Amino acid sequence: MKALVIVVRLANKKGDLSYEYEATELKSLLYTYLIKDADTLMINIDRINPSLYIGSGKALEIKEMIVKEGIKLVVFNVSLTPAQQRNLSESWDVDVMDKSLLIIRIFKQRAKTMEGKLQVELADLKYNLSRLSGYGKSMDQQYGVVGIRGGSGERKIEYDRRKLRERISLISKNIEKIRKSREVKREKRLSIPLPVVSIVGYTNAGKSTLINSLSGKDDVYADNRLFATLDPTSRRVRISGNFFAIFTDTVGFINNLPHLLIMAFSSTLEEIKYSDLIIHLHDLTADIKGHNEVVKKTLAEIGASDIPIINVFNKIDIINELQTIKERFNWLDPVFISASKKQGLDELLKKVEEKLGYRWKNYTVKLNNYDTKIIDNIRKHFFITGEGYKKNQIIFNIKSTQENINRLKNLKSIVEIHTFTEQ
C-alpha cells in the first residue's frame, strides 16, 4: 500500500518541530504501521477550512496526485474534525487519518499485555465517541428500540453512543482493577525498599536497549521502530557493590501524543511518579531540542516534573562531532552513552548512585541480638550492605531512606543509628 504524508502549517503558528522532521516522523510511524512506501507533501495555509481543513483548490490538486500515484492512505500531521476527515475521504476515495488515529492504530498492533490492550481499546473507543457527533444527519436513522418512556425509538447515533459508553465503562472498571493490583505490587516492592529509576524519553530513543544493557539481559523487546514497546518492564540492576535499584522502561513519548492515549495509559505512566530518579534518554541522531520539550511537557502532564533527572545522550557510536554536542549541552550535566555498544554505562551508574544519594543514605544500625523479630524484619525490609556482631549486639550497615529509618528509631531493642560515608 502506498501512502501520502501531508504536513500542514498555519502561517501564524510556529510548530515545535520542523516541517522536515514532522514528515520524517510520520513516515516512521507509517513504517511501524508496516507501510514502507510514502510520499510527502508540505502545505502552508492562512486559515483552517472548516469542511476540509485545507483549501478546496489544494484538495483538488491532491486528488489528482492521489489518482496518478495510486495512493490508498493519506495521513495528516494535524487533528482533523470528523467532518473534515469524512469529506476528504469521500472526495479522494481513500482512507484519511490524522496523527492521533495513526498512533492509536499502531498501539492496537503492538499492545501485548491485557492491560496494554485494554488501555488502547479505551483510547480507541473514546476517540470514536468524540467523533460520533460529527456525522449529523447521515446517522439520523431510527432503530426499532423502544425508549424507557415508550418513545418512538432511539436514533442510531444515540444507540451507538450508548453502546460505546457502556463498553468504555466496562473497560475503565477492568483497568481500575489492574491499577489497584499494581498498587498492591508497588507497596510490596516498597516494603523491601530498593530505589526506583524510570527511563523516559522520546519514542525510539533506545530505552529498551538501555535496560537490556544495564541488566545484562536481552529479554526486553527492542527494535528500531517507533513504539516498539508499550508495556512497562522492570529489571533489577546493580549500581555498585551490594547496592541495587529497580530500573523501569516506559512507553515512549511523542510530539502531540493524543491526550486520549495519555489518559488511557495513565495507570501505566503513573508509575513514573513513584520513582526516586528519572533517566531522560535523548537520541543524539534526532531533534534533541524539540524532543526535550515534548518529554518535559509530558512529565509535567503526569505530575512527575519535580523528580530528579539525569540527562543521558544515547547513540554516541553513530554521531559525528560529538565534542561539539558535548559542549552545547554541558549545562545539563549530561552523560553520553551508546546503549547498544554498552559504552559509558559505568559513568551512568556512578551518576545514578550520586543522584540517589539525596534520599538513599548509608546507615549503621546497632540492636540487641535477642530481638529476633526485629532482626528478621530488618533482613526482610531493608537493603543490607554489611552485617556483623559485637558482644550482645548485631550491627547492620544498610542503605535506606530517612522515612524507613524513622520506623526503627523508637523500637526498644535499637541501641544506636547513625549515618556513615563509604570509603
N, C-alpha and C positions, 0 to 999 in steps of 0.2 A: 504493500500500500504506500502511495506517495502522499505526503502532507505538505501543507503550506503554513509557515510560521509568520504571523503578522504582528509586528511591534508598532504600537501606536503611541505617539507622544503628543500631549496637548501643548500648544505653543507657549502658554503661560505657566506651565507646571514642570518643575525640574524633577526628574526621577532619581532614585538612589543609585541606580546602575546605568551604565551607558547603553545606547541602542545595541551596539555590537554584543555586549555582554548578555543583555536580556535575550537577544536572538540565540546566542550560543547556549544559554541556559535552557531555553525552551526546546531547542534541538536535542540537548542532553536528556531532558525529560522524555521526549519522544523516543529516544534511543532506549531509555529504561522501559518505556511502554512497548518496546520491541518494534518500533518504526524507525528504520535507518535512513530512509530517503526523504529529505525535506528541503524545500526551497524557503527562502527568506524574503520578506517584503517589509520595508520600513516606511511608515506614514506619519507625516505631521498634520495635525488638524487644529483649527482655531476654536472649534466648539464641538460638543458631542451632539450627534444627530439622535434624537430620542428613539427613532424607529430602527436605525441601522448602526448606530454609534459613529460610523464613518459617513462621508457624503455619498449621495446616491450615484453621482458620476464616478467616483472611485470604486464603488461597489460594482458598477457595470464593467469597468476595466478589469477588476479582479475576476469577474465571472468569465470573461474571455480567456484570461490566463489559466483559470481552473480547467476549462474545456480543452485548451491547447495542450496543457501539460499532463492531463489525466489525473488531476489531484482529487483525492477522495476524502480528505480530512483537513480542516482549517482550524488552527489554534491561535487565539489572541492572547497577548500579554496582559490585557486589561479585563476587568469584570464586566460581563455583559448582562443586561436585564433579560428576563425570559422572552420578552417581545423581540428584542434585538437578536437574540440567538435564534429564535424561530424564524424571523423574517429573513435573516441571512441564509439560514439553512434551506429555506424554501426557494429563495431567489437563486442560490448557487447549486442546489440539488446535491449537497454534500453534508456530511456531519460537521457541525461547528461547535467548538469547545472554547471556554476561556481557561485561564491557567488553573483556577480553583478546581474545575471539574476534571482537568487532566491529572492533577495531583491526587484527587480523590480516587480516580480510576487506577492510578499507579499503586496507591496504598491498598486498594482492594486486591490487586495482583499479588502484592508482596507480604501481606499480613500472614503470619504463620500460627501464632498462638490464638487461643479462644478469645482472650482479652483484646488482642490486636484486631481480630476480625469483627468483634462487636463494636469496637471504637470506630472503625472505618465505616461499618454499616450505619452507625448512629450519625456520623457526619454526612453520609450519602443521603439518608432519609431527611435530615434537616435541610440539606441543600435542595432536595426535591420539594419539600414542603414550602420553602421560601419562594419557589418558582411557580407553584400552582396558581397563585393569584394572577399571574401574568397571562393566563390563557383565556380569560374572559369568556366571551360568548361561544367560542369553539367548544367549550366544555359545559355549556349551559344546557345539559341534557337531563332528563329525568330517569332515575332508576325506579323500579316498582318497589320502593322501600317505604313503608308507611312510617311517618314520623311518630314520635312519642305521643303527641297530642292529636294524632289522626289526620295530619296534613296530607297533601297530595303526593308526598314523597320527597326525598332529598335530591337535590341536583347532583350530578356526577362529581362536580368539583368539591361539593360538601362531603360526599361519600368518600372520595379519595383522601381529602384532608383528615377525615375522622379515622380512616384506616391507618394512615401514616402516623397520626398522633398516638394511636393505640400501640403500634409497633415501637415507636420512639419511647413510650412509657415503659414497655416491657424490657427493651434493651437497656435503658437507663437503670432500671432496677437490677438487672444482671451485672452491669458494670459496677454498680454501687456495692454489690455483694463481693465482687473481686477486689474492689478498693479496700473494703473492710478486712478481707483476708490478707491483703498486702500490709495493712496497718498492723495486724497481729504479728506477721512475719517481721516487720520492721522493729516492733517492740521487743521481739525475741532476739533479734540481731543486736539491738542496743543493750540488751541485758548481758551480752558478752561483748563489751564495747570495743569495737575497732573503729578507727576513723573511716569516714566515707568520702571518697573522692569521685565526683562526677565529671566525666569527659563530655564537653559540649562543643558544638561548632557547626558551621555550615555543612549542609549535606555533601558527602564525598570528600571531606577534609582528611579522612584516614582514621577515624575514631576506632572502628573495629580492628583495624590493623594494629593500632597502638595498644589496645587492651590485650590482643593476642601476644604481641612482643613483650609486654611488661609481665604477663602471667606465665610466659613460656609455653603457652598452648596455642593451637591453631583451630580451636573449635567454634570460634565466633565467626559467622559468615562475613566475608569481606569481598567486595567487588568494586571495580572501577565504574560504578553506576550511581546515579543519584538515588537516595533512599534504598540502598542495598539492604539495610536492616531497619526494622521498625520497632521491634520489641527490645526492651532494655535487658542488658546482660551484665551480671556482676561477677567479678573474679577477685580472689584473694591474692594480693601482691606483696612481696617482701620489700619493705622500704630500706631497712638496714638491720643487720644483726637479727634480733628477735622481734623487731618492730614490723608489723604488717598493717595493711589497710585494705579496705574493700573498694575496688575501682568499678565504676558503673558506666557502661556505654549507653548513650541515649539516642533517641531518634534525631536525625539531622534537621537543622533549621533551614529555611529558605526565604528569600525575599517575597513578601506578600503571601506567606503561608496562610491559607484560608483560616479565618477565625473559627469556623466550624470545626476544623481539624484540631486547632489548639484546644478548643473546649472539649472535643470528643476525647482527646488524648490527655486531658488534664490530670486524670488519676495516675497516668504514667509519668508525665512531666513533673508532677508534684514531688516525686522522689528527689528531684534536684534540690528542692527547698530544705531537705533534711541533710544535706551534705555539709561536711566540715570544710571542704575545699572544692573549688571548681577549676578544672583544666580547660581553658578555652583554646581549642586546637585550630590554628589558622592554616590555610592552604596557601603556600608560597607561590603556587602557579596560578592563583585566581585573583579576583578583585579584593585585595585584603581590606581596604578601607570600607568598601560597600558591604562586604560580608560582616565586618566587625560591627557596623551599625545595626545590621539585622539581628545578630546574636545578642547584642546589648538590649535591643528593643524587646526581643522575645523573653530574655531573662527577667526584665522588668515586668513584663506582662504576666509572668507566672509567679512573681513575688520572690525572685532569687537574686536580685541585683546587689544585695548587701553582703553576700558570701564572698570571702577572699578568693581571688582569682590568680592563677598563673597563666600568662600568655605564652603559648607554645607554638612555634612556627615549624610546620612539617614540610617534608619533601625537599630537604637541602641537597639530596643526591641528584636532583634533576633541574636545579635552578642555577642560572648564571649570575655573576656579580653579587654573590652572597654578602660580601663585605659591605657593599653599598646599602643593601637591605638591612643589615645589622645596625648600621649607623642611623638609618632612617627611623627604626623602631626601638632604638636603645632606651628611650624614655619609658617604655613599657616593662623594663626589666625582664626581657624575654629569655626563653630557652629555645635553641634551634636544634631540630632533630630530623632524622629520617626514620619513621616508624617501620617501614618495610625493610630497611637495612640495619635497623637496631643501632643507629648512630645517635649519640647524645643522650641516651636513656639514663646513664649514671648521673649525669648533671641534672636531669629532670627529677630523678628520685631524691637527690640532695636538696633540690629546691622544694619538693613536696614535704620532706621532713622538716625543713626550715619553716615553711608556712604553717604546718600543723602544730609547730611548737607554741603558737599563741594560745592553743587550747589544750593540747596533749603534752603534759609535762611529766618529768621523772619524779617519782616519789619513793621514799623508803618508809615502809610500814612495819613497826615492831608490835607484836602482840603476844600475850601469854599462850603458850602452846597447848594448854589444856582445853581451850575453847575450839573443839574440832568443828563445830557447826559454822563458826565464823571463818575458820581456815578453809573449809570446803567452799564456803560462799565466795571467798576471795579468789580461790583457784578457778571457780566456775565463772565468775562475773567480772574479773579484772584481767588486764593484759600483763602477765608476769614476765619480766626480763631477767630476773635473778631471784634466788632463794637460798637461805642459809639458817643455821641455828646457833644460838648463844645462850648457854645455861638453860633457863626455863622459857626462853623466848624463841619465836620463829620470826625471821626477818624476810620480808618480800621487797624486791625492787619492782615497781610497776610503772607503766605509762598510763596516765588517766587524765580525764577532765576534772576540773575543780568540782563540778556537780557530783560526780561519782565519789570523789574523795570525801565530800561533805557527808555522804551516807555513813561513812565509817567513824567519823570523829567522835560521836557521842556514845559509841559502844564501850562497855566497861572493860572488855578484855584488851582494847587497844592501849598500848603503852606510849607510843610516840609515832608521829607522822611528820616527815619533813621532805622538802624538795632537795634534789641534788642535780648537779650538772655532769653529764657524761664527759669522760676524758677522751 
